[in-house]
Amino acid sequence: MGRHNNVAWFLTLFLLLVSESAMAEPPCEMAFVSIPYCLEFLTGLYYKPSTKCCNHINKLNKIAKRGEGNVRLLCSCIEGMVRGMQPPLQFSRIQQLPNQCDTHLSFPISENMDCSMV
């Protein structure tokens, strides 16, 4: 199975497992919908993020700024998504994402996130 198929398989399985949780937390639901659009870039499969990825990153930035605790909640949602993911996120790609999408990140993304520090 190729890397692209591994990412697609992981995302399908993950979304099935977290669908109930996603419905309970709107910021999580948005993260679960948004981050998959960026995974091909963040894992190194594509050289630049898609337009959909950048659009969703901008939506997540707005959610992060909207309410107290949303940054930590988004962090926790993303942390659950990417922990142990194969292929793993590439740190250099995470750093490139804000520039590539002409924005900034109002919430953290990393392979080894610790949301208790947010």
C-alpha positions as CSV (number, residue, x, y, z in Angstrom):
1,M,0.0,0.0,0.0
2,G,1.5,3.4,-1.0
3,R,1.9,6.4,1.3
4,H,-1.1,8.1,-0.2
5,N,-3.3,5.1,0.5
6,N,-2.0,4.9,4.1
7,V,-3.0,8.5,4.7
8,A,-6.4,7.9,3.1
9,W,-7.0,4.7,5.1
10,F,-5.9,6.4,8.4
11,L,-8.2,9.4,7.8
12,T,-11.2,7.2,7.0
13,L,-10.7,5.0,10.1
14,F,-10.0,8.0,12.3
15,L,-13.1,9.9,11.1
16,L,-15.2,6.8,11.8
17,L,-13.8,6.5,15.3
18,V,-14.2,10.1,16.3
19,S,-17.5,11.0,14.6
20,E,-19.4,11.0,18.0
21,S,-16.8,13.1,19.7
22,A,-16.7,15.5,16.7
23,M,-20.4,16.2,17.0
24,A,-20.1,17.0,20.7
25,E,-17.4,19.7,20.2
26,P,-17.8,22.2,17.3
27,P,-14.1,23.2,17.3
28,C,-13.1,19.5,17.2
29,E,-15.6,18.9,14.4
30,M,-14.1,21.7,12.4
31,A,-10.5,20.4,13.1
32,F,-11.5,16.8,12.0
33,V,-13.0,18.2,8.8
34,S,-10.1,20.7,8.1
35,I,-6.8,19.0,9.0
36,P,-7.2,16.1,6.5
37,Y,-7.1,18.6,3.6
38,C,-3.6,19.6,4.8
39,L,-2.2,16.1,5.5
40,E,-0.8,15.4,2.1
41,F,1.3,18.6,2.4
42,L,2.2,18.1,6.1
43,T,3.4,14.5,5.5
44,G,5.4,15.5,2.5
45,L,3.3,13.9,-0.2
46,Y,2.7,17.2,-2.0
47,Y,5.0,20.2,-2.4
48,K,2.4,22.8,-1.4
49,P,-0.9,22.9,0.5
50,S,-4.1,22.8,-1.5
51,T,-6.4,25.8,-1.7
52,K,-8.9,23.8,0.4
53,C,-6.2,23.3,3.1
54,C,-5.4,27.0,3.3
55,N,-9.1,27.9,3.3
56,H,-9.7,25.5,6.2
57,I,-6.6,26.8,8.1
58,N,-8.1,30.3,7.9
59,K,-11.4,28.9,9.3
60,L,-9.6,27.2,12.2
61,N,-7.7,30.5,12.9
62,K,-11.1,32.3,13.2
63,I,-12.4,29.6,15.6
64,A,-9.2,29.8,17.7
65,K,-9.7,33.5,18.1
66,R,-13.4,33.3,18.7
67,G,-13.6,32.1,22.2
68,E,-11.5,31.5,25.4
69,G,-10.3,28.0,25.5
70,N,-10.7,27.3,21.7
71,V,-6.9,27.3,21.1
72,R,-6.4,24.6,23.7
73,L,-9.4,22.7,22.5
74,L,-8.3,22.8,18.8
75,C,-4.8,21.8,20.0
76,S,-6.3,18.7,21.8
77,C,-8.4,17.8,18.8
78,I,-5.4,18.0,16.4
79,E,-3.1,16.2,19.0
80,G,-5.5,13.3,19.0
81,M,-5.6,13.1,15.2
82,V,-1.9,13.2,14.5
83,R,-0.4,11.2,17.5
84,G,1.3,8.1,16.1
85,M,0.1,8.9,12.5
86,Q,2.0,7.2,9.7
87,P,3.5,8.8,7.8
88,P,4.3,11.4,10.5
89,L,3.9,15.1,10.0
90,Q,7.1,16.8,8.9
91,F,8.2,19.7,11.1
92,S,9.6,21.7,8.2
93,R,6.2,21.5,6.5
94,I,4.4,22.7,9.6
95,Q,6.7,25.7,9.7
96,Q,6.0,26.4,6.0
97,L,2.2,26.1,6.3
98,P,1.6,29.7,7.4
99,N,3.7,31.2,4.7
100,Q,2.4,28.9,2.0
101,C,-1.2,29.8,3.0
102,D,-0.4,33.5,3.5
103,T,-1.7,33.4,7.1
104,H,-0.5,32.6,10.6
105,L,-1.4,29.7,12.9
106,S,-3.4,30.8,15.9
107,F,-3.2,27.2,17.2
108,P,-0.3,24.7,17.4
109,I,0.2,21.7,15.1
110,S,3.1,19.3,15.7
111,E,3.8,15.6,15.8
112,N,4.6,15.7,19.5
113,M,2.1,18.2,20.8
114,D,1.5,18.9,24.5
115,C,-1.7,20.9,24.7
116,S,-1.4,21.2,28.5
117,M,1.3,23.8,27.7
118,V,-1.0,25.9,25.5
